[in-house]
Structure formats: structure tokens, C-alpha cells
Amino acid sequence: MTSKQKKTKATWSDVKSKLADVDRVGLIGLIQDLYSANKDNQTFLHARFGLGEDIFKPYKDTISRWICPDVMRNQPISVAKAKKAITDYKKAVGQPEGLAELSIFYCEKVFVFLGYCGMDDEGYFDALVRMFEQALKYVMALPEAKRSPFIDRLEQVALQGSNVGWGVGEDMAILLSEYDIDD
């Protein structure tokens, strides 16, 4: 067996070396094939190039679906899949303002869900507090002139947090004070 035959898993380096041999037309064809193959690829490319009316919509739809499911249709909850939408946006665009928007949206959708469905899952609430903290980090990384609307939304989330138990409201209040935000 040659060393190439022994190798069982291709890596990015392998793909990158093959791409070096592809001309512009071939590369565009490859991207078109990837675009056609998977809706996630379409979402990625639309976001990367700022195409469409609302680049956040597919990410928000995914967050909503997994963090605020339709319980009448027996849809399951998945914190991991909801968070993956934010990670996917970060890979596609990664703009701090967009990350702030999506992470706050996640927190807001939790309370939409809790408004019509009770929840007794410590992990769900822990994930909420972690996302709230992440949202604060994203917001505070923005220029000061852009923070205010995001801070207002975070304060509203924190107010709702005081109604759910599990120490959520207290944790959110502590985080707000750590970032010198009075709620």
C-alpha cells in the first residue's frame, strides 16, 4: 500500500491543494453546486454577501424553531441547535451587531416559549443565562452609540427573568451590574 492509500480521511489541506488547480469558471461551478446542494450553504452565502432583504431571518427562524418549538406539533427543544444558528452566522459574517441581535433574540424567544409553556429544566435556564451573558459581551463590544437599543432589550429580558425561578433573574441582575448596566 502506498501512503496515499493508507490515508483514510481527507482534510482541508487536501481540498485546498485541489482548489489551487481549479480555474475561476470551475470554482464558480463548484460554489453553484454547493449552493444547490444544501439550504444551509445558501443561507451562508446569502449572509456572507449580504443578499436578501433580511439576512437574519433564516438564523432567527432556526433559533425560534429550536428554542421556542410548537408543542402542539410535538416539536422537541434543542438548545444546541438554536445556538448553532448563532455559530453559523458567526462563521458566515460574524459582525458584532448581528451577533448581539441573534443572541438577544434567542433570550427573547425563550420568554415567548415560557409565556405559553411551563419549563422545569435547569439546563434550559442555565443556557439562557449563558446566552444572556454572551449577548452582554457582544453588546459591550459595540461602539457606545449603537448599544442603547440592545441594552434596553436586555433589560427587558432581565425583568422577565425574575419571573421564572431557578435564579435566572438574580443571575441576570448580577451580570447587568458587572457590565455597569442598571436595570
Secondary structure, 3 states (H helix, E strand, C coil): CCHHHHCCCCCHHHHHHHHCCCCHHHHHHHHHHHHHHCHHHHHHHHHHCCCCCCCCHHHHHHHHHHHCCCHHHCCCCCHHHHHHHHHHHHHHCCCHHHHHHHHHHHHHHHHHHHHHCCCCCHHHHHHHHHHHHHHHHHHHCCCHHHHHHHHHHHHHHHHHHCCCCCCHHHHHHHHHHHCCCCC
